[in-house]
Amino acid sequence: MLLDAQFWPFLVAITLLSITPGVDTLLVIRNTARGGLGDGVLTSLGICSGLFVHAAVSALGISLILLQSAWAFGVLKLAGAGYLIWLGLGALRAARRGQGLPVAGVVGEAARVPARRSLREGLLSNVLNPKTVVFYMAFLPQFIAPGDPALAKSLWLAGIHFLVANLWQVAVAVLVGRAGRWLASAAFSRWLNAVTGGVLMAFGVKLALTRTPG
């Protein structure tokens, strides 16, 4: 079960998925710039922890219920869209203030961000994304043989995804941390927050307008 013939195709597919820029990458970049490497790493851990939730939900068949229930899917969709828009508005407000980001080693110490806030932001951005529910529901069964224990195999595959995505996102956080002098400038801060806020809000609006199944 651990390293069967389907493992390597899964690893390739999940690696390509992980390095594709999206909401997760944007959130890690924004939070690393906000609170330093620790903030970015904790955000990544929160994001990737949500994968186990989706894997369990998929294996237990709750995803099927969500896909067949227009009402349930719609509620989850709007909750996820609202959260992304809320994050985007926060970034746009920061852009309007126009202050340089307090990056450690450049402008004093990085902003002190509670660990639970970083973890919560990452976890909610992942768990409240119905597209991840749909993806796991459609993707994971391709790598689960009829005789495999569905829940155990789903969590094992999510664990692989967790490791790959974390490695990628932590690498992104390290690169952002090394760009400290740029991040500490007011002009770059405005640009980064404006772009991040605009993209997050666009993702939120697009998600809200996604057609509900059923």
Backbone as CSV, one residue per row, in Angstrom:
resi,resn,N_x,N_y,N_z,CA_x,CA_y,CA_z,C_x,C_y,C_z
1,MET,0.822,-1.211,0.000,0.000,0.000,0.000,0.850,1.252,0.000
2,LEU,2.022,1.191,0.704,2.809,2.401,0.892,3.508,2.852,-0.386
3,LEU,4.138,1.895,-1.097,4.882,2.269,-2.301,4.466,1.357,-3.448
4,ASP,3.183,1.369,-3.776,2.705,0.540,-4.867,2.973,1.231,-6.193
5,ALA,2.523,0.603,-7.273,2.806,1.126,-8.609,2.187,2.489,-8.858
6,GLN,1.182,2.850,-8.074,0.512,4.125,-8.278,1.176,5.277,-7.535
7,PHE,2.175,4.975,-6.705,2.785,6.010,-5.872,3.475,7.083,-6.702
8,TRP,4.290,6.656,-7.665,5.086,7.637,-8.416,4.233,8.541,-9.295
9,PRO,3.228,8.016,-9.994,2.334,8.937,-10.721,1.651,9.926,-9.781
10,PHE,1.254,9.445,-8.608,0.631,10.348,-7.628,1.618,11.417,-7.195
11,LEU,2.865,11.032,-6.924,3.876,11.990,-6.466,4.125,13.064,-7.514
12,VAL,4.225,12.664,-8.777,4.442,13.630,-9.854,3.255,14.593,-9.949
13,ALA,2.042,14.039,-9.935,0.846,14.874,-10.067,0.718,15.849,-8.903
14,ILE,0.963,15.374,-7.686,0.775,16.208,-6.512,1.874,17.263,-6.416
15,THR,3.078,16.940,-6.931,4.159,17.930,-6.941,3.831,19.068,-7.901
16,LEU,3.341,18.719,-9.089,2.962,19.753,-10.052,1.827,20.617,-9.493
17,LEU,0.885,19.982,-8.813,-0.215,20.734,-8.208,0.305,21.685,-7.139
18,SER,1.246,21.221,-6.323,1.739,22.021,-5.201,2.507,23.260,-5.658
19,ILE,3.253,23.156,-6.748,4.075,24.297,-7.179,3.318,25.249,-8.103
20,THR,2.071,24.900,-8.432,1.258,25.817,-9.238,0.812,26.982,-8.366
21,PRO,1.135,28.228,-8.756,0.769,29.384,-7.923,-0.738,29.479,-7.720
22,GLY,-1.133,29.814,-6.516,-2.548,29.963,-6.189,-2.710,30.672,-4.862
23,VAL,-3.861,30.508,-4.257,-4.156,31.179,-2.996,-3.154,30.785,-1.914
24,ASP,-2.786,29.498,-1.848,-1.868,29.042,-0.808,-0.526,29.766,-0.893
25,THR,0.033,29.833,-2.095,1.322,30.495,-2.282,1.229,31.973,-1.919
26,LEU,0.162,32.626,-2.351,-0.021,34.044,-2.035,-0.087,34.280,-0.530
27,LEU,-0.810,33.413,0.163,-0.974,33.584,1.599,0.359,33.377,2.324
28,VAL,1.141,32.398,1.890,2.449,32.163,2.500,3.368,33.361,2.263
29,ILE,3.363,33.903,1.057,4.190,35.073,0.749,3.774,36.265,1.607
30,ARG,2.476,36.519,1.659,1.981,37.661,2.423,2.327,37.546,3.899
31,ASN,2.114,36.370,4.470,2.333,36.202,5.903,3.815,36.153,6.267
32,THR,4.657,35.635,5.367,6.098,35.676,5.608,6.586,37.115,5.633
33,ALA,6.084,37.908,4.705,6.448,39.323,4.680,5.919,40.042,5.917
34,ARG,4.779,39.612,6.404,4.150,40.244,7.559,4.874,39.923,8.862
35,GLY,5.202,38.652,9.081,5.724,38.255,10.383,6.998,37.456,10.356
36,GLY,7.661,37.371,9.220,8.908,36.634,9.148,8.727,35.178,8.775
37,LEU,9.848,34.440,8.773,9.838,33.048,8.323,8.911,32.184,9.168
38,GLY,8.897,32.401,10.489,8.040,31.596,11.352,6.576,31.734,10.994
39,ASP,6.146,32.951,10.676,4.758,33.197,10.276,4.441,32.430,8.998
40,GLY,5.368,32.469,8.049,5.151,31.757,6.789,5.099,30.253,6.963
41,VAL,5.998,29.708,7.800,6.032,28.266,8.028,4.761,27.797,8.732
42,LEU,4.312,28.546,9.733,3.088,28.170,10.442,1.868,28.263,9.526
43,THR,1.858,29.267,8.653,0.769,29.384,7.685,0.757,28.169,6.762
44,SER,1.937,27.752,6.314,2.043,26.568,5.459,1.560,25.317,6.187
45,LEU,1.931,25.179,7.465,1.479,24.025,8.249,-0.048,24.018,8.369
46,GLY,-0.632,25.202,8.576,-2.084,25.291,8.652,-2.747,24.902,7.350
47,ILE,-2.209,25.421,6.241,-2.750,25.096,4.921,-2.716,23.586,4.678
48,CYS,-1.540,22.999,4.919,-1.365,21.586,4.596,-2.102,20.670,5.565
49,SER,-2.343,21.135,6.785,-3.139,20.332,7.722,-4.562,20.150,7.208
50,GLY,-5.062,21.145,6.467,-6.398,21.042,5.895,-6.532,19.900,4.911
51,LEU,-5.402,19.434,4.354,-5.448,18.334,3.397,-5.960,17.052,4.044
52,PHE,-5.621,16.849,5.324,-6.091,15.650,6.015,-7.605,15.701,6.221
53,VAL,-8.122,16.913,6.429,-9.573,17.069,6.563,-10.246,16.665,5.257
54,HIS,-9.717,17.160,4.142,-10.314,16.845,2.837,-10.188,15.355,2.519
55,ALA,-9.045,14.767,2.890,-8.854,13.344,2.618,-9.861,12.499,3.397
56,ALA,-10.051,12.851,4.675,-11.009,12.106,5.496,-12.431,12.294,4.988
57,VAL,-12.754,13.537,4.632,-14.092,13.832,4.120,-14.347,13.063,2.830
58,SER,-13.342,13.032,1.962,-13.492,12.310,0.695,-13.685,10.822,0.939
59,ALA,-12.852,10.252,1.820,-12.920,8.814,2.063,-14.226,8.397,2.719
60,LEU,-14.756,9.254,3.572,-15.987,8.918,4.277,-17.246,9.212,3.461
61,GLY,-17.055,9.775,2.281,-18.185,9.992,1.393,-18.945,11.281,1.616
62,ILE,-18.465,12.117,2.555,-19.172,13.371,2.793,-19.061,14.280,1.573
63,SER,-17.936,14.171,0.864,-17.775,14.961,-0.355,-18.890,14.682,-1.339
64,LEU,-19.282,13.405,-1.445,-20.346,13.033,-2.374,-21.647,13.720,-1.990
65,ILE,-21.894,13.801,-0.676,-23.091,14.490,-0.204,-23.046,15.960,-0.592
66,LEU,-21.866,16.577,-0.406,-21.725,17.990,-0.757,-21.938,18.212,-2.252
67,LEU,-21.401,17.294,-3.058,-21.532,17.442,-4.501,-22.974,17.233,-4.961
68,GLN,-23.716,16.398,-4.255,-25.092,16.109,-4.654,-26.088,17.091,-4.040
69,SER,-25.661,17.825,-3.022,-26.544,18.778,-2.355,-26.165,20.191,-2.747
70,ALA,-26.992,20.818,-3.559,-26.715,22.182,-3.985,-26.665,23.126,-2.784
71,TRP,-27.502,22.892,-1.802,-27.550,23.776,-0.635,-26.269,23.678,0.178
72,ALA,-25.801,22.444,0.458,-24.597,22.253,1.264,-23.365,22.796,0.546
73,PHE,-23.270,22.509,-0.749,-22.136,23.013,-1.514,-22.163,24.538,-1.562
74,GLY,-23.349,25.110,-1.719,-23.463,26.559,-1.793,-23.029,27.244,-0.514
75,VAL,-23.394,26.674,0.626,-22.988,27.249,1.908,-21.471,27.227,2.048
76,LEU,-20.853,26.071,1.743,-19.400,25.959,1.836,-18.717,26.912,0.856
77,LYS,-19.261,27.004,-0.335,-18.689,27.882,-1.357,-18.707,29.334,-0.902
78,LEU,-19.826,29.803,-0.374,-19.942,31.195,0.049,-19.072,31.486,1.269
79,ALA,-18.943,30.500,2.173,-18.071,30.684,3.334,-16.621,30.846,2.885
80,GLY,-16.177,30.009,1.955,-14.822,30.111,1.439,-14.595,31.408,0.686
81,ALA,-15.569,31.802,-0.134,-15.450,33.048,-0.895,-15.379,34.244,0.046
82,GLY,-16.232,34.243,1.068,-16.228,35.343,2.024,-14.911,35.460,2.758
83,TYR,-14.311,34.314,3.104,-13.038,34.347,3.823,-11.927,34.897,2.933
84,LEU,-11.866,34.481,1.662,-10.853,34.993,0.755,-11.016,36.496,0.539
85,ILE,-12.258,36.956,0.400,-12.507,38.390,0.209,-12.094,39.160,1.458
86,TRP,-12.361,38.593,2.632,-11.975,39.240,3.885,-10.459,39.372,3.978
87,LEU,-9.710,38.315,3.614,-8.254,38.396,3.596,-7.775,39.444,2.591
88,GLY,-8.432,39.481,1.426,-8.054,40.457,0.401,-8.271,41.879,0.855
89,LEU,-9.387,42.137,1.523,-9.664,43.478,2.033,-8.616,43.899,3.050
90,GLY,-8.184,42.947,3.889,-7.139,43.260,4.866,-5.840,43.654,4.192
91,ALA,-5.479,42.952,3.120,-4.260,43.291,2.387,-4.385,44.649,1.699
92,LEU,-5.567,44.954,1.159,-5.769,46.248,0.509,-5.705,47.395,1.519
93,ARG,-6.221,47.164,2.722,-6.116,48.191,3.765,-4.659,48.439,4.131
94,ALA,-3.861,47.356,4.184,-2.441,47.499,4.469,-1.739,48.256,3.348
95,ALA,-2.159,48.009,2.096,-1.576,48.731,0.966,-1.887,50.223,1.049
96,ARG,-3.081,50.560,1.494,-3.465,51.968,1.601,-2.640,52.690,2.672
97,ARG,-2.301,51.966,3.762,-1.469,52.580,4.801,-0.079,52.876,4.280
98,GLY,0.405,52.018,3.357,1.650,52.300,2.664,2.905,52.227,3.504
99,GLN,2.905,51.444,4.571,4.087,51.312,5.399,4.932,50.133,4.930
100,GLY,6.241,50.256,5.132,7.111,49.142,4.803,6.820,47.971,5.720
101,LEU,6.939,46.780,5.202,6.687,45.600,6.018,7.815,45.421,7.027
102,PRO,7.496,45.142,8.298,8.520,45.010,9.324,9.239,43.674,9.246
103,VAL,10.139,43.548,8.292,10.832,42.287,8.073,12.025,42.189,9.014
104,ALA,12.162,41.047,9.691,13.242,40.869,10.657,14.605,41.068,10.009
105,GLY,15.505,41.754,10.705,16.848,41.980,10.207,16.956,43.193,9.312
106,VAL,15.829,43.838,8.958,15.863,45.007,8.091,15.273,46.209,8.818
107,VAL,14.062,46.051,9.339,13.431,47.121,10.099,13.074,46.561,11.472
108,GLY,14.073,46.547,12.369,13.819,46.025,13.701,13.439,44.555,13.631
109,GLU,12.407,44.178,14.343,11.925,42.807,14.357,10.656,42.687,13.528
110,ALA,10.417,41.503,13.033,9.180,41.277,12.282,7.996,41.410,13.232
111,ALA,6.841,41.689,12.648,5.630,41.838,13.456,5.386,40.562,14.258
112,ARG,4.966,40.738,15.496,4.685,39.583,16.350,3.276,39.080,16.033
113,VAL,3.206,37.959,15.382,1.919,37.382,14.992,1.708,36.106,15.807
114,PRO,0.613,36.004,16.559,0.366,34.782,17.339,0.360,33.550,16.445
115,ALA,0.967,32.478,16.939,1.051,31.251,16.141,-0.330,30.753,15.740
116,ARG,-1.294,30.872,16.653,-2.635,30.371,16.344,-3.276,31.150,15.198
117,ARG,-2.918,32.431,15.055,-3.477,33.216,13.945,-2.939,32.721,12.607
118,SER,-1.631,32.485,12.545,-1.037,31.980,11.299,-1.618,30.625,10.928
119,LEU,-1.697,29.728,11.925,-2.251,28.399,11.666,-3.710,28.484,11.244
120,ARG,-4.475,29.349,11.912,-5.903,29.474,11.603,-6.111,30.005,10.191
121,GLU,-5.348,31.028,9.821,-5.507,31.593,8.476,-5.201,30.546,7.409
122,GLY,-4.130,29.784,7.607,-3.780,28.758,6.629,-4.815,27.651,6.570
123,LEU,-5.236,27.175,7.745,-6.198,26.069,7.798,-7.528,26.450,7.161
124,LEU,-8.047,27.623,7.526,-9.354,28.029,7.012,-9.317,28.282,5.507
125,SER,-8.209,28.839,5.015,-8.131,29.106,3.573,-8.193,27.809,2.778
126,ASN,-7.740,26.712,3.380,-7.768,25.417,2.705,-9.085,24.683,2.924
127,VAL,-9.505,24.591,4.194,-10.710,23.818,4.519,-11.959,24.433,3.909
128,LEU,-12.002,25.765,3.825,-13.192,26.443,3.312,-13.193,26.576,1.788
129,ASN,-12.308,25.861,1.133,-12.242,25.912,-0.331,-12.921,24.672,-0.912
130,PRO,-14.148,24.804,-1.401,-14.856,23.627,-1.928,-14.178,23.030,-3.153
131,LYS,-13.344,23.798,-3.822,-12.640,23.244,-4.971,-11.679,22.140,-4.530
132,THR,-11.124,22.274,-3.309,-10.254,21.225,-2.799,-11.059,19.979,-2.485
133,VAL,-12.289,20.159,-1.977,-13.182,19.021,-1.747,-13.421,18.276,-3.055
134,VAL,-13.762,19.027,-4.098,-14.046,18.422,-5.403,-12.796,17.749,-5.956
135,PHE,-11.650,18.416,-5.804,-10.403,17.858,-6.330,-10.080,16.533,-5.656
136,TYR,-10.142,16.495,-4.335,-9.824,15.263,-3.619,-10.825,14.162,-3.937
137,MET,-12.083,14.543,-4.101,-13.102,13.545,-4.409,-12.848,12.909,-5.776
138,ALA,-12.372,13.723,-6.720,-12.147,13.227,-8.079,-10.758,12.606,-8.237
139,PHE,-9.775,13.092,-7.462,-8.377,12.731,-7.683,-7.949,11.504,-6.893
140,LEU,-8.226,11.487,-5.582,-7.715,10.410,-4.738,-8.197,9.018,-5.148
141,PRO,-9.486,8.847,-5.524,-9.930,7.484,-5.863,-9.137,6.824,-6.974
142,GLN,-8.485,7.618,-7.827,-7.689,7.045,-8.903,-6.484,6.270,-8.370
143,PHE,-6.092,6.559,-7.121,-4.894,5.950,-6.554,-5.235,5.017,-5.384
144,ILE,-6.499,4.651,-5.265,-6.933,3.737,-4.213,-7.502,2.489,-4.872
145,ALA,-6.833,1.359,-4.671,-7.283,0.094,-5.259,-8.519,-0.416,-4.516
146,PRO,-9.339,-1.231,-5.184,-10.571,-1.732,-4.564,-10.349,-2.409,-3.213
147,GLY,-9.203,-3.084,-3.032,-8.964,-3.783,-1.773,-8.323,-2.941,-0.688
148,ASP,-7.977,-1.701,-1.003,-7.320,-0.837,-0.017,-8.324,-0.302,1.001
149,PRO,-7.902,-0.121,2.254,-8.763,0.572,3.222,-8.840,2.046,2.838
150,ALA,-10.013,2.515,2.473,-10.149,3.837,1.857,-9.639,4.959,2.758
151,LEU,-10.025,4.954,4.019,-9.635,6.052,4.905,-8.132,6.069,5.138
152,ALA,-7.565,4.897,5.440,-6.124,4.822,5.703,-5.316,5.231,4.469
153,LYS,-5.733,4.763,3.296,-4.998,5.098,2.065,-5.151,6.581,1.740
154,SER,-6.337,7.147,1.949,-6.550,8.566,1.687,-5.676,9.429,2.592
155,LEU,-5.597,9.057,3.869,-4.769,9.829,4.799,-3.286,9.670,4.475
156,TRP,-2.887,8.495,4.017,-1.499,8.276,3.596,-1.158,9.166,2.406
157,LEU,-2.034,9.220,1.422,-1.802,10.070,0.253,-1.806,11.547,0.641
158,ALA,-2.698,11.925,1.556,-2.714,13.305,2.037,-1.413,13.635,2.764
159,GLY,-0.847,12.632,3.460,0.433,12.845,4.135,1.551,13.141,3.150
160,ILE,1.551,12.436,2.016,2.540,12.719,0.967,2.341,14.134,0.431
161,HIS,1.094,14.487,0.170,0.780,15.833,-0.292,1.227,16.869,0.739
162,PHE,1.000,16.572,2.021,1.396,17.462,3.121,2.900,17.743,3.070
163,LEU,3.701,16.696,2.909,5.156,16.855,2.888,5.619,17.660,1.672
164,VAL,5.099,17.304,0.507,5.519,17.977,-0.729,5.125,19.443,-0.700
165,ALA,3.867,19.721,-0.332,3.385,21.108,-0.319,4.129,21.940,0.724
166,ASN,4.408,21.342,1.884,5.146,22.073,2.909,6.563,22.404,2.456
167,LEU,7.234,21.452,1.834,8.590,21.701,1.338,8.593,22.867,0.364
168,TRP,7.615,22.878,-0.535,7.543,23.945,-1.523,7.230,25.298,-0.872
169,GLN,6.251,25.323,-0.012,5.821,26.582,0.594,6.870,27.140,1.558
170,VAL,7.569,26.264,2.278,8.651,26.732,3.151,9.790,27.299,2.306
171,ALA,10.073,26.669,1.158,11.096,27.210,0.254,10.696,28.602,-0.227
172,VAL,9.411,28.776,-0.534,8.918,30.104,-0.928,9.098,31.099,0.214
173,ALA,8.781,30.670,1.441,8.920,31.547,2.605,10.374,31.954,2.811
174,VAL,11.311,31.020,2.629,12.736,31.333,2.781,13.171,32.362,1.743
175,LEU,12.728,32.182,0.502,13.073,33.139,-0.554,12.516,34.520,-0.247
176,VAL,11.296,34.563,0.256,10.701,35.854,0.620,11.496,36.493,1.751
177,GLY,11.901,35.677,2.734,12.676,36.203,3.845,14.010,36.780,3.404
178,ARG,14.624,36.198,2.378,15.909,36.696,1.888,15.752,37.997,1.097
179,ALA,14.542,38.294,0.697,14.289,39.539,-0.043,13.889,40.654,0.918
180,GLY,14.439,40.616,2.114,14.019,41.524,3.179,14.096,42.994,2.841
181,ARG,15.173,43.428,2.197,15.337,44.862,1.928,14.254,45.378,0.986
182,TRP,13.894,44.582,0.008,12.798,44.981,-0.875,11.486,45.045,-0.106
183,LEU,11.239,44.006,0.678,9.977,43.938,1.403,9.825,45.064,2.410
184,ALA,10.954,45.561,2.919,10.893,46.602,3.937,10.600,47.982,3.361
185,SER,10.663,48.130,2.050,10.388,49.434,1.445,8.885,49.670,1.362
186,ALA,8.482,50.922,1.594,7.056,51.258,1.565,6.461,51.006,0.175
187,ALA,7.227,51.308,-0.879,6.714,51.145,-2.241,6.435,49.670,-2.537
188,PHE,7.384,48.799,-2.172,7.177,47.374,-2.439,6.053,46.823,-1.580
189,SER,5.969,47.310,-0.345,4.897,46.862,0.550,3.537,47.187,-0.050
190,ARG,3.384,48.422,-0.548,2.105,48.802,-1.169,1.801,47.907,-2.358
191,TRP,2.814,47.662,-3.184,2.616,46.836,-4.380,2.221,45.415,-3.998
192,LEU,2.990,44.824,-3.048,2.725,43.447,-2.657,1.335,43.309,-2.054
193,ASN,0.980,44.196,-1.143,-0.332,44.113,-0.505,-1.464,44.371,-1.500
194,ALA,-1.238,45.323,-2.420,-2.275,45.629,-3.403,-2.511,44.440,-4.331
195,VAL,-1.426,43.836,-4.816,-1.549,42.679,-5.715,-2.167,41.493,-4.973
196,THR,-1.647,41.217,-3.763,-2.175,40.105,-2.984,-3.655,40.299,-2.681
197,GLY,-4.003,41.518,-2.229,-5.400,41.794,-1.911,-6.301,41.663,-3.118
198,GLY,-5.859,42.209,-4.252,-6.667,42.126,-5.462,-6.864,40.700,-5.937
199,VAL,-5.784,39.904,-5.898,-5.885,38.522,-6.358,-6.751,37.692,-5.422
200,LEU,-6.580,37.869,-4.097,-7.404,37.129,-3.143,-8.880,37.459,-3.315
201,MET,-9.189,38.741,-3.513,-10.584,39.118,-3.720,-11.111,38.553,-5.031
202,ALA,-10.257,38.541,-6.064,-10.679,37.971,-7.353,-10.971,36.479,-7.211
203,PHE,-10.099,35.773,-6.469,-10.348,34.349,-6.208,-11.676,34.175,-5.471
204,GLY,-11.916,35.050,-4.478,-13.142,34.957,-3.699,-14.365,35.168,-4.553
205,VAL,-14.350,36.211,-5.390,-15.484,36.499,-6.262,-15.688,35.358,-7.259
206,LYS,-14.595,34.855,-7.828,-14.709,33.749,-8.778,-15.322,32.522,-8.101
207,LEU,-14.873,32.249,-6.862,-15.414,31.118,-6.124,-16.913,31.303,-5.840
208,ALA,-17.292,32.535,-5.458,-18.706,32.812,-5.161,-19.587,32.612,-6.393
209,LEU,-19.015,32.870,-7.576,-19.788,32.757,-8.808,-19.715,31.370,-9.439
210,THR,-18.934,30.467,-8.793,-18.832,29.104,-9.296,-20.197,28.436,-9.286
211,ARG,-20.539,27.783,-10.351,-21.851,27.134,-10.443,-21.967,26.005,-9.437
212,THR,-23.051,26.007,-8.709,-23.295,24.973,-7.712,-23.781,23.700,-8.387
213,PRO,-23.175,22.535,-8.069,-23.627,21.283,-8.687,-25.069,20.970,-8.317
214,GLY,-25.718,20.243,-9.168,-27.084,19.804,-8.865,-28.131,20.683,-9.470
